[in-house]
Amino acid sequence: FEYLDHTADIQLHSWGENMEKCLEQLIKCMFGYMTDLDFVEVDQEMSSSVGKNIAAQGHDWQSLIYSFLDEWLFIFHDTGFIAKEVE
């Protein structure tokens, strides 16, 4: 993944073998922009309870990706959970 400059914000750019891999990389990209993931410790208990079964819907790819990122941001704001590894 990589970060691209944008006039008002930042663009997150990810890629992978398929859409699932792209979304995994996108979440790591988003949280990596928010904090240094090297200093985040994996908490298996919290990962199992908070970081599973994230669902998103959209009428096209752009709205689906936006909704998916929004779900992860909601979880972060609600619980403080930061995803370091996504599968």
Summary of the structure (lengths in Angstrom):
residues: 87
radius of gyration: 12.9
end to end distance: 15.3
largest distance: 39.1
contacts: 211
relative contact order: 0.18
helix: 52%
strand: 9%
